[in-house]
Amino acid sequence: MKIIVDDLTHPKVRGLITEHLEQMSKISPPESIHAFNLDGLKQPDVTFWSAWENDTLLGCGALKELDDQHGEIKSMRTATSHIRKGVAKRILQHILEEAKRRDYQRLSLETGSMKAFEPAKRLYTSFGFQYCKPFSDYIEDPNSVYMTKEL
């Protein structure tokens, strides 16, 4: 698996982001969807990576800098045909390594509270993330859970 910084121009990457947003809109009410669209992922405080095996897109993930000591995981998504093959684990490892390289003290994330998000929550917990109160601009929301990890 090769993980690269991505400029979000490849049609497969754009398709995966579209699929991600469509899936979120089926699961979560609009006011509880915090996934970034393509423009959000192109912001200067966001680094976006895609994971590939030859010409096959496996997944993606992003890291948003909240401040010089705190980052937020965004847009973690595995291509449907590669779910449960370790893609998300490897992308998460990559994001954690980058956060440490940047000398962040903490890495946080928001994900859904519904059953569909249980695999994601298990993954994050297995990496030492713990549930926390809303961070940054987030507010309490019954459709969201917040997690953080001290680095």
PECOR-V409579 format. One record per residue. N is the residue number from 1. RES is the residue in three letters. PSI is psi in radians with two decimals (* if undefined). OMEGA is omega in radians with two decimals (NA if undefined). Layout:
n->N res->RES psi->PSI omega->OMEGA
n->N res->RES psi->PSI omega->OMEGA
This chain:
n->1 res->MET psi->2.28 omega->3.10
n->2 res->LYS psi->2.16 omega->3.13
n->3 res->ILE psi->2.18 omega->-3.07
n->4 res->ILE psi->2.62 omega->2.94
n->5 res->VAL psi->2.31 omega->-2.98
n->6 res->ASP psi->2.49 omega->3.14
n->7 res->ASP psi->0.08 omega->3.06
n->8 res->LEU psi->0.51 omega->3.11
n->9 res->THR psi->-0.35 omega->-3.10
n->10 res->HIS psi->2.34 omega->-3.13
n->11 res->PRO psi->-0.62 omega->3.14
n->12 res->LYS psi->-0.68 omega->3.12
n->13 res->VAL psi->-0.80 omega->3.13
n->14 res->ARG psi->-0.69 omega->3.11
n->15 res->GLY psi->-0.69 omega->3.13
n->16 res->LEU psi->-0.70 omega->3.10
n->17 res->ILE psi->-0.72 omega->3.09
n->18 res->THR psi->-0.78 omega->3.11
n->19 res->GLU psi->-0.74 omega->3.13
n->20 res->HIS psi->-0.85 omega->-3.13
n->21 res->LEU psi->-0.68 omega->3.11
n->22 res->GLU psi->-0.73 omega->3.12
n->23 res->GLN psi->-0.74 omega->3.12
n->24 res->MET psi->-0.67 omega->-3.12
n->25 res->SER psi->-0.38 omega->3.08
n->26 res->LYS psi->-0.47 omega->-3.04
n->27 res->ILE psi->-0.68 omega->-2.98
n->28 res->SER psi->2.59 omega->3.02
n->29 res->PRO psi->2.65 omega->-3.05
n->30 res->PRO psi->-0.69 omega->-3.10
n->31 res->GLU psi->-0.18 omega->-3.12
n->32 res->SER psi->0.16 omega->3.11
n->33 res->ILE psi->2.06 omega->-3.11
n->34 res->HIS psi->0.17 omega->3.12
n->35 res->ALA psi->2.47 omega->3.11
n->36 res->PHE psi->2.47 omega->2.95
n->37 res->ASN psi->-3.06 omega->-3.09
n->38 res->LEU psi->-0.73 omega->3.13
n->39 res->ASP psi->-0.70 omega->3.11
n->40 res->GLY psi->-0.66 omega->-3.14
n->41 res->LEU psi->-0.27 omega->3.14
n->42 res->LYS psi->0.04 omega->-3.14
n->43 res->GLN psi->2.61 omega->-3.07
n->44 res->PRO psi->-0.38 omega->3.13
n->45 res->ASP psi->0.14 omega->-3.12
n->46 res->VAL psi->2.31 omega->2.99
n->47 res->THR psi->2.23 omega->-3.09
n->48 res->PHE psi->2.34 omega->3.10
n->49 res->TRP psi->2.57 omega->2.97
n->50 res->SER psi->2.63 omega->-3.13
n->51 res->ALA psi->2.30 omega->-3.03
n->52 res->TRP psi->2.64 omega->2.90
n->53 res->GLU psi->1.82 omega->-2.98
n->54 res->ASN psi->-2.09 omega->-3.13
n->55 res->ASP psi->0.18 omega->-3.10
n->56 res->THR psi->2.14 omega->3.07
n->57 res->LEU psi->2.15 omega->-3.10
n->58 res->LEU psi->-0.61 omega->-3.10
n->59 res->GLY psi->-3.00 omega->-3.12
n->60 res->CYS psi->2.94 omega->3.07
n->61 res->GLY psi->2.81 omega->-3.12
n->62 res->ALA psi->2.79 omega->3.11
n->63 res->LEU psi->2.11 omega->3.10
n->64 res->LYS psi->2.29 omega->3.08
n->65 res->GLU psi->2.01 omega->3.09
n->66 res->LEU psi->-0.71 omega->2.97
n->67 res->ASP psi->-3.04 omega->-3.02
n->68 res->ASP psi->-0.04 omega->3.11
n->69 res->GLN psi->-0.03 omega->-3.00
n->70 res->HIS psi->2.20 omega->3.09
n->71 res->GLY psi->2.79 omega->3.12
n->72 res->GLU psi->2.30 omega->3.05
n->73 res->ILE psi->2.31 omega->3.13
n->74 res->LYS psi->2.71 omega->2.92
n->75 res->SER psi->0.69 omega->3.02
n->76 res->MET psi->2.15 omega->-3.13
n->77 res->ARG psi->2.34 omega->3.04
n->78 res->THR psi->2.39 omega->3.07
n->79 res->ALA psi->2.41 omega->-3.03
n->80 res->THR psi->-0.73 omega->-3.10
n->81 res->SER psi->-0.05 omega->-3.12
n->82 res->HIS psi->0.21 omega->3.10
n->83 res->ILE psi->2.47 omega->3.12
n->84 res->ARG psi->0.49 omega->3.10
n->85 res->LYS psi->0.21 omega->3.10
n->86 res->GLY psi->0.11 omega->-3.11
n->87 res->VAL psi->-0.91 omega->-3.11
n->88 res->ALA psi->-0.69 omega->3.12
n->89 res->LYS psi->-0.79 omega->-3.12
n->90 res->ARG psi->-0.69 omega->3.11
n->91 res->ILE psi->-0.74 omega->3.11
n->92 res->LEU psi->-0.74 omega->3.07
n->93 res->GLN psi->-0.75 omega->-3.14
n->94 res->HIS psi->-0.79 omega->3.13
n->95 res->ILE psi->-0.72 omega->3.10
n->96 res->LEU psi->-0.74 omega->3.11
n->97 res->GLU psi->-0.73 omega->3.12
n->98 res->GLU psi->-0.73 omega->3.11
n->99 res->ALA psi->-0.73 omega->3.10
n->100 res->LYS psi->-0.69 omega->3.11
n->101 res->ARG psi->-0.61 omega->3.13
n->102 res->ARG psi->-0.02 omega->-3.12
n->103 res->ASP psi->0.52 omega->3.01
n->104 res->TYR psi->2.58 omega->3.08
n->105 res->GLN psi->-0.37 omega->-3.08
n->106 res->ARG psi->2.57 omega->3.07
n->107 res->LEU psi->2.28 omega->-3.07
n->108 res->SER psi->2.94 omega->3.12
n->109 res->LEU psi->2.80 omega->3.00
n->110 res->GLU psi->2.40 omega->3.03
n->111 res->THR psi->3.02 omega->-3.09
n->112 res->GLY psi->2.73 omega->3.13
n->113 res->SER psi->-0.17 omega->-3.05
n->114 res->MET psi->2.91 omega->-3.10
n->115 res->LYS psi->-0.61 omega->-3.12
n->116 res->ALA psi->-0.37 omega->-3.11
n->117 res->PHE psi->0.05 omega->-3.13
n->118 res->GLU psi->-0.76 omega->3.11
n->119 res->PRO psi->-0.70 omega->3.12
n->120 res->ALA psi->-0.79 omega->-3.14
n->121 res->LYS psi->-0.66 omega->3.08
n->122 res->ARG psi->-0.72 omega->3.11
n->123 res->LEU psi->-0.88 omega->-3.11
n->124 res->TYR psi->-0.72 omega->3.11
n->125 res->THR psi->-0.70 omega->-3.13
n->126 res->SER psi->-0.36 omega->3.09
n->127 res->PHE psi->0.11 omega->3.08
n->128 res->GLY psi->0.12 omega->3.06
n->129 res->PHE psi->2.51 omega->3.13
n->130 res->GLN psi->2.63 omega->3.11
n->131 res->TYR psi->2.53 omega->-3.10
n->132 res->CYS psi->3.09 omega->3.05
n->133 res->LYS psi->2.87 omega->3.07
n->134 res->PRO psi->2.52 omega->-3.14
n->135 res->PHE psi->2.96 omega->3.11
n->136 res->SER psi->-2.19 omega->-3.10
n->137 res->ASP psi->0.10 omega->-3.13
n->138 res->TYR psi->2.70 omega->3.06
n->139 res->ILE psi->2.85 omega->3.09
n->140 res->GLU psi->2.36 omega->-3.10
n->141 res->ASP psi->2.15 omega->-3.13
n->142 res->PRO psi->-0.26 omega->3.13
n->143 res->ASN psi->0.00 omega->-3.11
n->144 res->SER psi->2.62 omega->2.91
n->145 res->VAL psi->2.67 omega->-3.10
n->146 res->TYR psi->2.45 omega->-3.11
n->147 res->MET psi->2.67 omega->-3.14
n->148 res->THR psi->2.78 omega->3.12
n->149 res->LYS psi->2.22 omega->3.02
n->150 res->GLU psi->2.40 omega->-3.11
n->151 res->LEU psi->* omega->NA
